[in-house]
Structures are given as C-alpha cells and as structure tokens.
Amino acid sequence: MAIKIDWSIYPDRERKAKFTQKLTPESPYKSAGVSVIEVKKLAKTINDDDIELNYLEDVLLKGIIIASRKESFSEKRKKLEAFYPLFISWMATDSVAPTLYIPQKDKKEAYNYFIKLTEDKDPMTSRFAFVVLMGHFLTEESIDEIMNKAIAIKTDSYLLKMGIAWLTSSCYIHYPEKTSKYFSLLDKEISKMAKQKCRDSKRVSPEAKKSLNNL
C-alpha cells in the first residue's frame, strides 16, 4: 500500500501553496504548501518510494527518495526511468537532480548516460539531464561536450530553454573563457536568457559581465 503523507502538520501551508503554484503553473498537481527543504528532510526518514501522489510535494518526495538512495547506478537507473513521466514541473527536475547519489565507481557510466539523455524527446527529461550534468559533472574537461549537447537542442519548450540557460550561466561562472564561444552558437532565446542570468549573478565579475555585450 502506498504511503500517504500528512502534510497538514507543517505550518503556514496556505500562503506557501499559493506561492509555489504561481511558480509552477505547468504542474498538474497542486502544492501542499511545504518547502523543498522540508521535503528533503522528510525523504531522509523514509526508505520506501511508494508514495501516494496527491500533491506536487509527494512527487518531489518520491523522486528525492529514489535519487538519493545509496545503490549502484545500474539499479538506480531503472527506478529513475520509471519516474521520468513525473517530471511535470521544473521544481521536480531541479529538486531531484541535486540529491542524486552516484557511487564513484559508476561516475563514468552515469556521465555517459546523462550526456545521451539530453537528447530525450521529452523536454523535462532532457532538462533533468542537463541539470544533473551541471551539478555533478561540470569540469574543465567535460564542458565542451556538455555545451555541444546544449547548442544542438532545438525546442519550443520554455522550461528546457531556461534549464539550458541556467547550465550555460553556470559554465560561464566557472569557465568564462571556455564558455564565451558558445553564446553565439546557442538558440538566440537561450543565449539571451543565459546572458541575463550571468548579469544577475554575484559570482560573475563586473569585467566578465561587461564582456557579455560582445558575445
């Protein structure tokens, strides 16, 4: 029997639910009004990912439990793939990806898997792959392969475009010289979004922000 989560014990739910629902209009699930931080805390106390799905937070909880479980990547992959249809919001992809546990011995296998997953026809699954690569695999050695996957994307999905823009800005924060050439190669809307994210970031120097005008 699926576990039904009692979200009513959390305070100030109505206000938080309204705020979350404004941020996630694409989600078919309403918000229970509980922060992602609290969902992550709860995930650490539950081993079973058979969660009854009534709210967006139930989806997040299920995904985080699957992603954070300490097991081989081959075992985790099967459960992740079953979960992909539940990437119904950017909040789901962006909350689950950072919690992904990958054993050191499986890093190469996982990297190759997520590089390929960026090509998935479902824009939210593709976004998840890019967010995972950004958070777990972004290095000076991998940046070119990752960004080449980004510039190859042709999509009408605003959420996927925004995910790639986030990735690009993160690349620019860490490796501005290597990333610079990709702004002109990206989809124009993605490039514009990425530049704005860089300008908004406190981690990008004034000089690097100024150089964006010439990219």
PEWO-V840734 format. One record per backbone hydrogen bond with DSSP energy under -0.5 kcal/mol. NH is the residue of the N-H (numbers start at 1). CO is the residue of the C=O. E is the energy in kcal/mol with one decimal. If there is no record, write none. Layout:
BEGIN
NH&CO&E, NH&CO&E
END
This chain:
BEGIN
3&50&-3.1, 5&3&-0.6, 7&5&-1.1, 9&6&-0.7, 10&7&-1.7, 16&12&-1.6, 17&13&-2.7, 18&14&-1.9, 19&15&-1.9, 20&16&-2.6, 21&17&-2.5, 22&18&-1.4, 23&19&-1.4, 24&20&-1.5, 27&24&-1.7, 39&35&-2.0, 40&36&-2.6, 41&37&-1.8, 42&38&-2.4, 43&39&-2.2, 44&40&-1.0, 44&41&-0.6, 45&42&-2.0, 46&43&-1.1, 51&49&-1.9, 52&3&-3.2, 54&52&-1.0, 56&30&-2.5, 58&55&-0.6, 59&55&-1.3, 60&56&-2.3, 61&57&-2.6, 62&58&-2.4, 63&59&-2.4, 64&60&-2.7, 65&61&-2.3, 66&62&-2.1, 67&63&-2.8, 68&64&-2.5, 69&65&-0.9, 71&69&-1.2, 76&72&-2.3, 77&73&-2.9, 78&74&-0.9, 79&75&-1.0, 80&76&-2.7, 81&77&-2.6, 82&78&-1.3, 83&79&-1.1, 83&80&-0.6, 84&80&-1.4, 86&83&-3.0, 87&84&-2.2, 88&86&-2.4, 92&89&-0.7, 93&89&-1.7, 94&90&-2.7, 95&91&-1.1, 96&92&-2.1, 97&93&-2.2, 99&96&-1.1, 100&97&-1.6, 101&67&-2.8, 102&100&-0.6, 106&103&-1.8, 107&104&-1.4, 110&106&-2.8, 111&107&-2.8, 112&108&-2.4, 113&109&-1.8, 114&110&-2.7, 115&111&-2.4, 116&112&-1.7, 117&113&-2.0, 118&114&-1.1, 118&115&-0.5, 119&116&-1.8, 120&117&-2.1, 123&121&-0.6, 126&122&-2.2, 127&123&-2.3, 128&124&-2.3, 129&125&-2.0, 130&126&-2.1, 131&127&-2.6, 132&128&-2.5, 133&129&-2.5, 134&130&-2.4, 135&131&-2.2, 136&132&-2.6, 137&133&-1.8, 139&137&-0.8, 143&139&-1.7, 146&142&-2.4, 147&143&-2.8, 148&144&-2.1, 149&145&-1.4, 150&146&-1.6, 151&147&-2.5, 152&148&-0.8, 153&150&-1.1, 158&156&-0.6, 161&157&-2.3, 162&158&-2.6, 163&159&-1.7, 164&160&-2.2, 165&161&-2.2, 166&162&-2.2, 167&163&-2.2, 168&164&-2.7, 169&165&-2.4, 170&166&-2.1, 171&167&-2.5, 172&168&-2.4, 173&169&-2.0, 174&170&-1.8, 175&171&-3.5, 179&175&-2.0, 180&176&-1.9, 181&177&-0.5, 182&179&-2.1, 183&179&-0.6, 183&180&-1.1, 185&182&-0.9, 186&182&-1.5, 191&187&-2.8, 192&188&-2.2, 193&189&-2.3, 194&190&-2.8, 195&191&-2.4, 196&192&-1.9, 197&193&-2.3, 198&194&-2.1, 199&195&-2.4, 200&196&-1.9, 201&197&-0.8, 201&198&-0.7, 204&201&-0.8, 205&203&-0.5, 209&205&-2.4, 210&206&-2.2, 211&207&-1.8, 212&208&-0.7, 212&209&-0.8, 213&210&-1.4, 214&211&-1.5, 215&212&-1.5
END
